[in-house]
Amino acid sequence: MSSQATPIQGSQPVTPPLISAGSPPSPVSPESLHPPACRQRDRSPSPMRGYLIPSPLPTRRNRTCSATARASEGPLFTGVCKCFSRSKGHGFITPSDGGSDIFVHISDIEGEYVPVEGDEVSYKICSIPPKHTKIQAVEVAITHLKPGTKHETWAGRVVSS
């Protein structure tokens, strides 16, 4: 084999790239293609970091399509917000027909306001895996704000009702 390329019959000749003595160097150099050396990030000194496990509660983001469809086809219930913690991301609803309190996750609340104790809400229910023996409220909407209380919007604005 020779080191020189021979043209293939019937093909177009390949023109070499133009290189002039006065052309600037390419802005993409082989050195710039390598990422810079990153410094190691300091980790939290929390003693519980190695023991934390993901929550088994299904949120709107990780609920299956079939569970969402079953919940949306179900009946609409009413109740009163027993408590809700925005910082913890969950709360409980007391059903208007009695019974035990129902868990509600922050991702399942629809509307402009953060629920507070005493707000009347409407909701549908969905079972909680893995055993499906407990339920949680989904598609929660505040129907009546509790009079005389301050309500916070999700944007952080406080409104008196």
C-alpha positions as CSV (number, residue, x, y, z in Angstrom):
1,M,0.0,0.0,0.0
2,S,1.1,3.4,-0.7
3,S,0.7,6.4,1.6
4,Q,-0.9,8.5,-1.1
5,A,-4.6,8.3,-1.8
6,T,-5.7,7.3,-5.2
7,P,-9.0,8.5,-6.6
8,I,-11.8,6.0,-7.2
9,Q,-13.0,5.9,-10.7
10,G,-16.3,7.7,-11.2
11,S,-16.1,9.7,-7.9
12,Q,-15.7,13.4,-7.5
13,P,-12.3,14.7,-6.5
14,V,-12.0,15.8,-2.9
15,T,-10.7,19.3,-2.4
16,P,-8.4,19.8,0.5
17,P,-9.4,22.4,3.1
18,L,-8.0,25.9,2.5
19,I,-5.3,26.9,4.9
20,S,-4.0,30.3,4.7
21,A,-1.1,31.7,6.7
22,G,-3.2,34.6,8.1
23,S,-6.2,32.6,9.2
24,P,-7.0,32.7,12.9
25,P,-6.9,29.4,14.9
26,S,-10.1,27.5,15.4
27,P,-12.0,28.6,18.6
28,V,-12.5,24.9,19.4
29,S,-9.2,23.5,20.3
30,P,-8.6,20.0,21.6
31,E,-7.8,21.4,25.0
32,S,-11.2,23.1,25.3
33,L,-13.1,19.9,24.6
34,H,-12.1,18.5,27.9
35,P,-14.2,19.5,30.9
36,P,-12.4,21.5,33.6
37,A,-11.4,19.6,36.7
38,C,-14.2,19.9,39.2
39,R,-13.5,20.3,42.8
40,Q,-15.2,17.8,45.1
41,R,-18.4,19.1,46.7
42,D,-18.5,19.0,50.5
43,R,-21.3,16.7,51.7
44,S,-23.7,17.3,54.5
45,P,-22.4,16.1,57.8
46,S,-25.9,14.7,58.6
47,P,-25.6,11.5,60.5
48,M,-28.9,10.3,59.0
49,R,-27.8,10.7,55.4
50,G,-26.9,7.1,54.9
51,Y,-30.2,5.9,56.5
52,L,-32.8,7.9,54.5
53,I,-35.1,5.9,52.3
54,P,-37.5,7.2,49.7
55,S,-41.1,7.8,50.7
56,P,-43.5,5.0,49.7
57,L,-46.3,7.5,49.4
58,P,-47.4,8.0,45.8
59,T,-47.3,11.7,44.8
60,R,-48.8,13.1,41.6
61,R,-45.4,12.7,39.9
62,N,-44.9,9.0,40.7
63,R,-48.5,7.7,40.7
64,T,-49.2,5.3,37.9
65,C,-51.6,6.2,35.1
66,S,-54.1,3.5,36.1
67,A,-54.2,4.7,39.7
68,T,-54.7,8.3,38.5
69,A,-57.5,7.2,36.2
70,R,-59.2,5.2,38.9
71,A,-59.1,8.2,41.3
72,S,-60.4,10.6,38.7
73,E,-63.3,8.3,37.9
74,G,-64.2,7.9,41.6
75,P,-66.8,9.9,43.6
76,L,-66.1,13.4,44.9
77,F,-66.0,13.7,48.7
78,T,-66.1,16.8,51.0
79,G,-64.3,17.4,54.3
80,V,-62.5,19.9,56.4
81,C,-58.8,20.5,56.5
82,K,-57.6,19.3,59.9
83,C,-54.0,20.4,59.5
84,F,-51.6,21.1,56.7
85,S,-47.8,21.9,56.9
86,R,-46.4,23.5,53.8
87,S,-42.8,22.9,55.0
88,K,-43.5,19.2,55.6
89,G,-45.5,18.9,52.4
90,H,-48.5,17.1,53.7
91,G,-51.6,17.3,56.0
92,F,-54.8,15.6,56.9
93,I,-58.5,16.0,56.0
94,T,-61.4,15.1,58.3
95,P,-64.2,13.7,56.1
96,S,-67.6,15.4,56.5
97,D,-69.3,12.0,56.8
98,G,-67.1,11.0,59.7
99,G,-64.4,8.3,59.7
100,S,-60.7,8.5,60.2
101,D,-58.6,11.4,58.9
102,I,-57.3,11.1,55.3
103,F,-53.7,11.9,54.3
104,V,-53.1,14.6,51.6
105,H,-49.8,15.3,49.9
106,I,-48.8,18.8,48.7
107,S,-48.6,17.7,45.1
108,D,-52.3,16.8,45.1
109,I,-53.6,20.2,46.1
110,E,-55.2,22.2,43.3
111,G,-55.9,25.9,43.4
112,E,-54.3,29.2,44.4
113,Y,-54.2,28.9,48.2
114,V,-52.4,26.8,50.7
115,P,-55.0,25.0,52.8
116,V,-55.3,26.0,56.5
117,E,-57.1,24.4,59.4
118,G,-60.9,24.8,59.0
119,D,-61.0,25.2,55.2
120,E,-63.7,23.2,53.5
121,V,-62.3,21.0,50.7
122,S,-63.5,18.6,48.0
123,Y,-61.4,15.6,47.1
124,K,-61.2,12.2,45.5
125,I,-59.5,9.2,47.1
126,C,-56.7,6.9,45.9
127,S,-55.2,3.8,47.7
128,I,-51.7,3.9,49.0
129,P,-49.4,1.0,47.9
130,P,-48.0,-1.5,48.6
131,K,-50.9,-3.2,50.4
132,H,-53.5,-0.7,49.3
133,T,-55.2,-0.8,52.7
134,K,-54.9,3.0,53.4
135,I,-56.1,5.9,51.3
136,Q,-55.0,9.4,50.5
137,A,-56.8,12.4,49.1
138,V,-56.1,13.4,45.5
139,E,-57.4,16.3,43.4
140,V,-58.0,18.4,46.5
141,A,-59.7,21.7,45.9
142,I,-60.6,24.3,48.6
143,T,-64.3,25.0,48.2
144,H,-64.7,27.5,51.1
145,L,-62.0,29.4,52.9
146,K,-62.3,29.6,56.6
147,P,-63.5,33.1,57.4
148,G,-61.3,35.3,59.6
149,T,-58.1,33.5,58.8
150,K,-55.1,34.5,56.8
151,H,-54.4,32.5,53.7
152,E,-51.2,32.2,51.8
153,T,-50.9,31.8,48.1
154,W,-48.4,29.3,46.7
155,A,-46.4,32.3,45.5
156,G,-46.1,33.5,49.2
157,R,-48.6,36.4,49.2
158,V,-50.8,36.5,52.3
159,V,-54.5,37.4,51.9
160,S,-57.0,37.9,54.7
161,S,-60.4,36.3,54.2
